[in-house]
Amino acid sequence: MAEFFDRGWIVGHYDNKASYDSEDYKQRGANQLELMRDCAESSEPQLCSLRVAKKINIPNKKTSEGHPITSEHRKIAVVEPGTTPLYGFHADEGGYRTFPVGQESEAQDAFDQSAADYLYKIVPMSGEPQVISGSEYRLNEYETPNTFSPWNTFAPQLEALYNGDDLPELSPTSYTSDQTELLCEEYIREVIPEFFPLIQTGGSTGTNQGVDILGEASSKTIIGEVKNKSQIEDAVLTTLRNYTADEVDAYYFVRGGGSADGVSVISIETVLEELSNKYNGQMLERMTTY
C-alpha cells in the first residue's frame, strides 16, 4: 500500500475480479469501485486525497515526493478528465502489470496465470501531487472509513491544501474538533460575559464529563455539545436534555443551526462570524494559517 501511495494510485480490491461492477461482488461497499470509475471517466478534473490505512505496515524510511509515508500523511493530486481506470497485480518479475478497462478477459487471464495474490482496481492520479504532513492536515477526523467516497463538503479545504493557501476562516470544516470546541466555548463567553469554564475544553485534551463544554454564569450551569456535522442528532439532544433543569442552560453547536425544545441550537457558522468581528479574529487566522 505504501508503494501505491508513492505511485499516486487510488486502489480498491474486494474480490480478485476484473470488474468495477458492484453486482459482481458480495461484499458491502463494492459500489465504491463504481464511484472510482465514475471519478476517473468524468469530464471534469477531480481533486483527491490519498492515504494509507493505519492498519497497514509501512516499511521504515519509505518516502514519497521527499516526505515520509505514514498513515498521517496525505497525498493530494488530480484525477484528470477521461482517465482510464486500470486493473493491476504484482508481476512475477517485479513491478506491476496493468490492463485498462475494456480488457477484462485479458486482465483476469493474466492474473489467474500469475503468482500474484490480489487483483486490484486502480485509478491513477496525475499532475503535481502535494504531500501534506499530519501536523498540517486537519481533515482526518472528518474522513470516512470507506475505500473511496465523494467529499464535496471539504472541497474548499482540499483545494487550499493543494494550492498551498490558507484555509477559509469562516468555513466550519477548516477546524479540528478540539479547535471547534474551543471556539464554541469562546462564543459562549462572548454572549455571556460572566461565563466561567469548569472543565478543560478541547477534544482529546478535555476532561470527560459527558459534555464538551461545562461552566457557570451567574449561579447558572452552562453545558454544551459541539458536533461539526450538518444535521441535528436526537442522541445529542437526549444527552443535553438529561442535564437540563431550572438552573441549567444547554447549547448544541452544529453546522447550519436549527431549533429544538429545551436546547439552544447555534450554527457553527454563527460562531465563526461572531468571533471574526471581534479580537478573536486573530485566533481564527492562526488556526487556519500554515
Protein Blocks (a to p, Z undefined) as FASTA:
>chain_A
ZZmmmnopacdekjadddfbfklpfbghklmmmmmmmmmmpcbdcdddddddfklccdeh
iaeehiacdfkbccdddddehiacddddddfkgpjddddehilmmmmmmmmmmmbfbdcd
ddddehjdddddfklmcklmmpcfbfbdcffklmmmmmmmmnopacdfklmklpcfklmm
mmmmmmmmmmmmmbccfbdceijlpccehiabdcdeehiacddddddbfbdcfklmmmmm
mmgcfkbccddddehiaadehiacddfklmmmmmmmmmklmmmmmmmpZZ
